[in-house]
Amino acid sequence: TLGYAGFGVDATVTRQTSLFENELHGFDLGFSYQSTRWAARLSLSGYREGADLYGIENKFRSIMSVELGASYHITSRLGVRGGVRYYDYRDQWLINPAAGDNAQMIFLGGRLDF
């Protein structure tokens, strides 16, 4: 994470390996801005799960996600947040790389501090 004057950039890389389970590797990238009353964030995530276990299994799953979100502090104790998120799911066999699905989501929420 790196930030200056309200702007922020963050990134993570994930890799998980196992002898008997599917491998998982992915990344998250984010760009944000935060002021005293409002904040906004744009993020991109990508994960791929699957392994070719000595030629026995050749199925993998790939997930890409793009999110644009914002929040606003109405008072010091009350705030709202919301955004849109797009998912691209790929659950496919290597012989059919065009198979897959996608989804969209709108989310709204609130924050109440005691």
Rosetta constraint file for C-alpha pairs under 8 A:
AtomPair CA 1 CA 8 HARMONIC 7.08 0.50
AtomPair CA 1 CA 9 HARMONIC 5.74 0.50
AtomPair CA 1 CA 10 HARMONIC 4.17 0.50
AtomPair CA 1 CA 11 HARMONIC 6.62 0.50
AtomPair CA 2 CA 8 HARMONIC 5.64 0.50
AtomPair CA 2 CA 9 HARMONIC 5.27 0.50
AtomPair CA 2 CA 10 HARMONIC 6.23 0.50
AtomPair CA 3 CA 7 HARMONIC 5.43 0.50
AtomPair CA 3 CA 8 HARMONIC 4.08 0.50
AtomPair CA 3 CA 9 HARMONIC 6.24 0.50
AtomPair CA 4 CA 8 HARMONIC 6.52 0.50
AtomPair CA 6 CA 33 HARMONIC 5.30 0.50
AtomPair CA 6 CA 34 HARMONIC 4.91 0.50
AtomPair CA 6 CA 35 HARMONIC 6.10 0.50
AtomPair CA 7 CA 31 HARMONIC 7.53 0.50
AtomPair CA 7 CA 32 HARMONIC 5.69 0.50
AtomPair CA 7 CA 33 HARMONIC 4.41 0.50
AtomPair CA 7 CA 34 HARMONIC 6.54 0.50
AtomPair CA 8 CA 30 HARMONIC 7.94 0.50
AtomPair CA 8 CA 31 HARMONIC 5.71 0.50
AtomPair CA 8 CA 32 HARMONIC 4.99 0.50
AtomPair CA 8 CA 33 HARMONIC 6.14 0.50
AtomPair CA 9 CA 29 HARMONIC 7.64 0.50
AtomPair CA 9 CA 30 HARMONIC 5.65 0.50
AtomPair CA 9 CA 31 HARMONIC 4.66 0.50
AtomPair CA 9 CA 32 HARMONIC 6.47 0.50
AtomPair CA 10 CA 28 HARMONIC 7.96 0.50
AtomPair CA 10 CA 29 HARMONIC 5.89 0.50
AtomPair CA 10 CA 30 HARMONIC 5.16 0.50
AtomPair CA 10 CA 31 HARMONIC 6.65 0.50
AtomPair CA 11 CA 27 HARMONIC 7.29 0.50
AtomPair CA 11 CA 28 HARMONIC 5.42 0.50
AtomPair CA 11 CA 29 HARMONIC 4.50 0.50
AtomPair CA 11 CA 30 HARMONIC 6.33 0.50
AtomPair CA 12 CA 27 HARMONIC 5.56 0.50
AtomPair CA 12 CA 28 HARMONIC 5.18 0.50
AtomPair CA 12 CA 29 HARMONIC 6.77 0.50
AtomPair CA 13 CA 25 HARMONIC 7.59 0.50
AtomPair CA 13 CA 26 HARMONIC 5.87 0.50
AtomPair CA 13 CA 27 HARMONIC 4.45 0.50
AtomPair CA 13 CA 28 HARMONIC 6.63 0.50
AtomPair CA 14 CA 24 HARMONIC 7.62 0.50
AtomPair CA 14 CA 25 HARMONIC 5.25 0.50
AtomPair CA 14 CA 26 HARMONIC 5.11 0.50
AtomPair CA 14 CA 27 HARMONIC 6.05 0.50
AtomPair CA 15 CA 23 HARMONIC 7.67 0.50
AtomPair CA 15 CA 24 HARMONIC 5.70 0.50
AtomPair CA 15 CA 25 HARMONIC 4.19 0.50
AtomPair CA 15 CA 26 HARMONIC 6.57 0.50
AtomPair CA 16 CA 23 HARMONIC 5.72 0.50
AtomPair CA 16 CA 24 HARMONIC 5.01 0.50
AtomPair CA 16 CA 25 HARMONIC 6.18 0.50
AtomPair CA 17 CA 21 HARMONIC 7.64 0.50
AtomPair CA 17 CA 22 HARMONIC 7.27 0.50
AtomPair CA 17 CA 23 HARMONIC 4.82 0.50
AtomPair CA 17 CA 24 HARMONIC 6.64 0.50
AtomPair CA 18 CA 22 HARMONIC 6.76 0.50
AtomPair CA 18 CA 23 HARMONIC 6.36 0.50
AtomPair CA 22 CA 49 HARMONIC 6.25 0.50
AtomPair CA 22 CA 50 HARMONIC 4.77 0.50
AtomPair CA 22 CA 51 HARMONIC 5.27 0.50
AtomPair CA 23 CA 49 HARMONIC 5.59 0.50
AtomPair CA 23 CA 50 HARMONIC 5.37 0.50
AtomPair CA 23 CA 51 HARMONIC 5.74 0.50
AtomPair CA 24 CA 47 HARMONIC 7.07 0.50
AtomPair CA 24 CA 48 HARMONIC 5.75 0.50
AtomPair CA 24 CA 49 HARMONIC 4.41 0.50
AtomPair CA 24 CA 50 HARMONIC 6.67 0.50
AtomPair CA 25 CA 47 HARMONIC 5.74 0.50
AtomPair CA 25 CA 48 HARMONIC 5.58 0.50
AtomPair CA 25 CA 49 HARMONIC 6.66 0.50
AtomPair CA 26 CA 45 HARMONIC 7.45 0.50
AtomPair CA 26 CA 46 HARMONIC 5.33 0.50
AtomPair CA 26 CA 47 HARMONIC 4.01 0.50
AtomPair CA 26 CA 48 HARMONIC 6.12 0.50
AtomPair CA 27 CA 45 HARMONIC 5.68 0.50
AtomPair CA 27 CA 46 HARMONIC 5.43 0.50
AtomPair CA 27 CA 47 HARMONIC 6.51 0.50
AtomPair CA 28 CA 43 HARMONIC 7.21 0.50
AtomPair CA 28 CA 44 HARMONIC 5.84 0.50
AtomPair CA 28 CA 45 HARMONIC 4.37 0.50
AtomPair CA 28 CA 46 HARMONIC 6.62 0.50
AtomPair CA 29 CA 43 HARMONIC 5.57 0.50
AtomPair CA 29 CA 44 HARMONIC 5.24 0.50
AtomPair CA 29 CA 45 HARMONIC 6.34 0.50
AtomPair CA 30 CA 41 HARMONIC 6.97 0.50
AtomPair CA 30 CA 42 HARMONIC 5.74 0.50
AtomPair CA 30 CA 43 HARMONIC 4.17 0.50
AtomPair CA 30 CA 44 HARMONIC 6.41 0.50
AtomPair CA 31 CA 41 HARMONIC 5.74 0.50
AtomPair CA 31 CA 42 HARMONIC 5.33 0.50
AtomPair CA 31 CA 43 HARMONIC 6.30 0.50
AtomPair CA 32 CA 39 HARMONIC 7.34 0.50
AtomPair CA 32 CA 40 HARMONIC 5.58 0.50
AtomPair CA 32 CA 41 HARMONIC 4.17 0.50
AtomPair CA 32 CA 42 HARMONIC 6.28 0.50
AtomPair CA 33 CA 39 HARMONIC 5.57 0.50
AtomPair CA 33 CA 40 HARMONIC 5.41 0.50
AtomPair CA 33 CA 41 HARMONIC 6.52 0.50
AtomPair CA 34 CA 38 HARMONIC 6.10 0.50
AtomPair CA 34 CA 39 HARMONIC 4.15 0.50
AtomPair CA 34 CA 40 HARMONIC 6.52 0.50
AtomPair CA 35 CA 39 HARMONIC 6.03 0.50
AtomPair CA 37 CA 72 HARMONIC 5.73 0.50
AtomPair CA 37 CA 73 HARMONIC 5.01 0.50
AtomPair CA 37 CA 74 HARMONIC 7.49 0.50
AtomPair CA 38 CA 70 HARMONIC 7.30 0.50
AtomPair CA 38 CA 71 HARMONIC 5.49 0.50
AtomPair CA 38 CA 72 HARMONIC 4.28 0.50
AtomPair CA 38 CA 73 HARMONIC 6.12 0.50
AtomPair CA 39 CA 70 HARMONIC 5.49 0.50
AtomPair CA 39 CA 71 HARMONIC 5.26 0.50
AtomPair CA 39 CA 72 HARMONIC 6.60 0.50
AtomPair CA 40 CA 68 HARMONIC 7.53 0.50
AtomPair CA 40 CA 69 HARMONIC 5.69 0.50
AtomPair CA 40 CA 70 HARMONIC 4.16 0.50
AtomPair CA 40 CA 71 HARMONIC 6.50 0.50
AtomPair CA 41 CA 67 HARMONIC 7.83 0.50
AtomPair CA 41 CA 68 HARMONIC 5.82 0.50
AtomPair CA 41 CA 69 HARMONIC 5.32 0.50
AtomPair CA 41 CA 70 HARMONIC 6.28 0.50
AtomPair CA 42 CA 66 HARMONIC 7.53 0.50
AtomPair CA 42 CA 67 HARMONIC 5.69 0.50
AtomPair CA 42 CA 68 HARMONIC 4.62 0.50
AtomPair CA 42 CA 69 HARMONIC 6.61 0.50
AtomPair CA 43 CA 66 HARMONIC 5.77 0.50
AtomPair CA 43 CA 67 HARMONIC 5.24 0.50
AtomPair CA 43 CA 68 HARMONIC 6.68 0.50
AtomPair CA 44 CA 64 HARMONIC 7.46 0.50
AtomPair CA 44 CA 65 HARMONIC 5.69 0.50
AtomPair CA 44 CA 66 HARMONIC 4.63 0.50
AtomPair CA 44 CA 67 HARMONIC 6.58 0.50
AtomPair CA 45 CA 63 HARMONIC 7.96 0.50
AtomPair CA 45 CA 64 HARMONIC 5.65 0.50
AtomPair CA 45 CA 65 HARMONIC 5.03 0.50
AtomPair CA 45 CA 66 HARMONIC 6.54 0.50
AtomPair CA 46 CA 62 HARMONIC 7.42 0.50
AtomPair CA 46 CA 63 HARMONIC 5.62 0.50
AtomPair CA 46 CA 64 HARMONIC 4.37 0.50
AtomPair CA 46 CA 65 HARMONIC 6.34 0.50
AtomPair CA 47 CA 62 HARMONIC 5.70 0.50
AtomPair CA 47 CA 63 HARMONIC 5.20 0.50
AtomPair CA 47 CA 64 HARMONIC 6.54 0.50
AtomPair CA 48 CA 60 HARMONIC 7.08 0.50
AtomPair CA 48 CA 61 HARMONIC 5.64 0.50
AtomPair CA 48 CA 62 HARMONIC 4.29 0.50
AtomPair CA 48 CA 63 HARMONIC 6.36 0.50
AtomPair CA 49 CA 60 HARMONIC 5.54 0.50
AtomPair CA 49 CA 61 HARMONIC 5.08 0.50
AtomPair CA 49 CA 62 HARMONIC 6.31 0.50
AtomPair CA 50 CA 58 HARMONIC 7.53 0.50
AtomPair CA 50 CA 59 HARMONIC 6.07 0.50
AtomPair CA 50 CA 60 HARMONIC 4.03 0.50
AtomPair CA 50 CA 61 HARMONIC 6.17 0.50
AtomPair CA 51 CA 57 HARMONIC 6.90 0.50
AtomPair CA 51 CA 58 HARMONIC 6.39 0.50
AtomPair CA 51 CA 59 HARMONIC 7.01 0.50
AtomPair CA 51 CA 60 HARMONIC 6.61 0.50
AtomPair CA 52 CA 56 HARMONIC 6.51 0.50
AtomPair CA 52 CA 57 HARMONIC 5.07 0.50
AtomPair CA 52 CA 58 HARMONIC 4.85 0.50
AtomPair CA 52 CA 59 HARMONIC 7.43 0.50
AtomPair CA 53 CA 57 HARMONIC 5.62 0.50
AtomPair CA 53 CA 58 HARMONIC 7.58 0.50
AtomPair CA 58 CA 93 HARMONIC 6.50 0.50
AtomPair CA 58 CA 94 HARMONIC 6.43 0.50
AtomPair CA 59 CA 91 HARMONIC 7.74 0.50
AtomPair CA 59 CA 92 HARMONIC 6.17 0.50
AtomPair CA 59 CA 93 HARMONIC 4.74 0.50
AtomPair CA 59 CA 94 HARMONIC 6.42 0.50
AtomPair CA 60 CA 91 HARMONIC 6.30 0.50
AtomPair CA 60 CA 92 HARMONIC 6.07 0.50
AtomPair CA 60 CA 93 HARMONIC 6.60 0.50
AtomPair CA 60 CA 94 HARMONIC 7.66 0.50
AtomPair CA 61 CA 89 HARMONIC 7.44 0.50
AtomPair CA 61 CA 90 HARMONIC 5.44 0.50
AtomPair CA 61 CA 91 HARMONIC 4.40 0.50
AtomPair CA 61 CA 92 HARMONIC 6.34 0.50
AtomPair CA 62 CA 89 HARMONIC 6.00 0.50
AtomPair CA 62 CA 90 HARMONIC 4.84 0.50
AtomPair CA 62 CA 91 HARMONIC 6.46 0.50
AtomPair CA 63 CA 87 HARMONIC 6.95 0.50
AtomPair CA 63 CA 88 HARMONIC 5.68 0.50
AtomPair CA 63 CA 89 HARMONIC 4.73 0.50
AtomPair CA 63 CA 90 HARMONIC 6.17 0.50
AtomPair CA 64 CA 87 HARMONIC 5.73 0.50
AtomPair CA 64 CA 88 HARMONIC 5.07 0.50
AtomPair CA 64 CA 89 HARMONIC 6.69 0.50
AtomPair CA 65 CA 85 HARMONIC 6.97 0.50
AtomPair CA 65 CA 86 HARMONIC 5.58 0.50
AtomPair CA 65 CA 87 HARMONIC 4.54 0.50
AtomPair CA 65 CA 88 HARMONIC 6.38 0.50
AtomPair CA 66 CA 85 HARMONIC 5.71 0.50
AtomPair CA 66 CA 86 HARMONIC 5.29 0.50
AtomPair CA 66 CA 87 HARMONIC 6.75 0.50
AtomPair CA 67 CA 83 HARMONIC 7.23 0.50
AtomPair CA 67 CA 84 HARMONIC 5.81 0.50
AtomPair CA 67 CA 85 HARMONIC 4.31 0.50
AtomPair CA 67 CA 86 HARMONIC 6.45 0.50
AtomPair CA 68 CA 83 HARMONIC 5.51 0.50
AtomPair CA 68 CA 84 HARMONIC 5.53 0.50
AtomPair CA 68 CA 85 HARMONIC 6.51 0.50
AtomPair CA 69 CA 81 HARMONIC 7.42 0.50
AtomPair CA 69 CA 82 HARMONIC 5.66 0.50
AtomPair CA 69 CA 83 HARMONIC 3.94 0.50
AtomPair CA 69 CA 84 HARMONIC 6.39 0.50
AtomPair CA 70 CA 81 HARMONIC 5.67 0.50
AtomPair CA 70 CA 82 HARMONIC 5.70 0.50
AtomPair CA 70 CA 83 HARMONIC 6.12 0.50
AtomPair CA 71 CA 79 HARMONIC 7.14 0.50
AtomPair CA 71 CA 80 HARMONIC 5.65 0.50
AtomPair CA 71 CA 81 HARMONIC 4.03 0.50
AtomPair CA 71 CA 82 HARMONIC 6.47 0.50
AtomPair CA 72 CA 79 HARMONIC 5.58 0.50
AtomPair CA 72 CA 80 HARMONIC 5.46 0.50
AtomPair CA 72 CA 81 HARMONIC 6.32 0.50
AtomPair CA 73 CA 77 HARMONIC 7.78 0.50
AtomPair CA 73 CA 78 HARMONIC 6.10 0.50
AtomPair CA 73 CA 79 HARMONIC 4.16 0.50
AtomPair CA 73 CA 80 HARMONIC 6.55 0.50
AtomPair CA 74 CA 78 HARMONIC 5.60 0.50
AtomPair CA 74 CA 79 HARMONIC 5.18 0.50
AtomPair CA 74 CA 80 HARMONIC 7.44 0.50
AtomPair CA 75 CA 79 HARMONIC 6.74 0.50
AtomPair CA 77 CA 111 HARMONIC 7.60 0.50
AtomPair CA 77 CA 112 HARMONIC 5.60 0.50
AtomPair CA 77 CA 113 HARMONIC 4.77 0.50
AtomPair CA 77 CA 114 HARMONIC 7.05 0.50
AtomPair CA 78 CA 110 HARMONIC 7.49 0.50
AtomPair CA 78 CA 111 HARMONIC 5.58 0.50
AtomPair CA 78 CA 112 HARMONIC 4.81 0.50
AtomPair CA 78 CA 113 HARMONIC 6.57 0.50
AtomPair CA 79 CA 110 HARMONIC 5.60 0.50
AtomPair CA 79 CA 111 HARMONIC 4.83 0.50
AtomPair CA 79 CA 112 HARMONIC 6.64 0.50
AtomPair CA 80 CA 108 HARMONIC 7.58 0.50
AtomPair CA 80 CA 109 HARMONIC 5.80 0.50
AtomPair CA 80 CA 110 HARMONIC 4.21 0.50
AtomPair CA 80 CA 111 HARMONIC 6.00 0.50
AtomPair CA 81 CA 108 HARMONIC 5.77 0.50
AtomPair CA 81 CA 109 HARMONIC 5.14 0.50
AtomPair CA 81 CA 110 HARMONIC 5.83 0.50
AtomPair CA 81 CA 111 HARMONIC 7.87 0.50
AtomPair CA 82 CA 106 HARMONIC 7.40 0.50
AtomPair CA 82 CA 107 HARMONIC 5.22 0.50
AtomPair CA 82 CA 108 HARMONIC 4.14 0.50
AtomPair CA 82 CA 109 HARMONIC 6.02 0.50
AtomPair CA 83 CA 106 HARMONIC 5.82 0.50
AtomPair CA 83 CA 107 HARMONIC 5.46 0.50
AtomPair CA 83 CA 108 HARMONIC 6.73 0.50
AtomPair CA 84 CA 104 HARMONIC 7.42 0.50
AtomPair CA 84 CA 105 HARMONIC 5.68 0.50
AtomPair CA 84 CA 106 HARMONIC 4.49 0.50
AtomPair CA 84 CA 107 HARMONIC 6.30 0.50
AtomPair CA 85 CA 104 HARMONIC 5.79 0.50
AtomPair CA 85 CA 105 HARMONIC 5.11 0.50
AtomPair CA 85 CA 106 HARMONIC 6.39 0.50
AtomPair CA 86 CA 102 HARMONIC 7.48 0.50
AtomPair CA 86 CA 103 HARMONIC 5.91 0.50
AtomPair CA 86 CA 104 HARMONIC 4.49 0.50
AtomPair CA 86 CA 105 HARMONIC 6.39 0.50
AtomPair CA 87 CA 102 HARMONIC 5.40 0.50
AtomPair CA 87 CA 103 HARMONIC 5.06 0.50
AtomPair CA 87 CA 104 HARMONIC 6.16 0.50
AtomPair CA 88 CA 100 HARMONIC 7.69 0.50
AtomPair CA 88 CA 101 HARMONIC 6.15 0.50
AtomPair CA 88 CA 102 HARMONIC 4.24 0.50
AtomPair CA 88 CA 103 HARMONIC 6.51 0.50
AtomPair CA 89 CA 100 HARMONIC 5.73 0.50
AtomPair CA 89 CA 101 HARMONIC 5.09 0.50
AtomPair CA 89 CA 102 HARMONIC 5.40 0.50
AtomPair CA 89 CA 103 HARMONIC 7.90 0.50
AtomPair CA 90 CA 99 HARMONIC 6.62 0.50
AtomPair CA 90 CA 100 HARMONIC 4.19 0.50
AtomPair CA 90 CA 101 HARMONIC 6.17 0.50
AtomPair CA 91 CA 99 HARMONIC 6.96 0.50
AtomPair CA 91 CA 100 HARMONIC 5.67 0.50
AtomPair CA 92 CA 96 HARMONIC 6.37 0.50
AtomPair CA 92 CA 97 HARMONIC 6.03 0.50
AtomPair CA 92 CA 98 HARMONIC 7.74 0.50
AtomPair CA 92 CA 99 HARMONIC 5.68 0.50
AtomPair CA 92 CA 100 HARMONIC 6.62 0.50
AtomPair CA 93 CA 97 HARMONIC 6.51 0.50
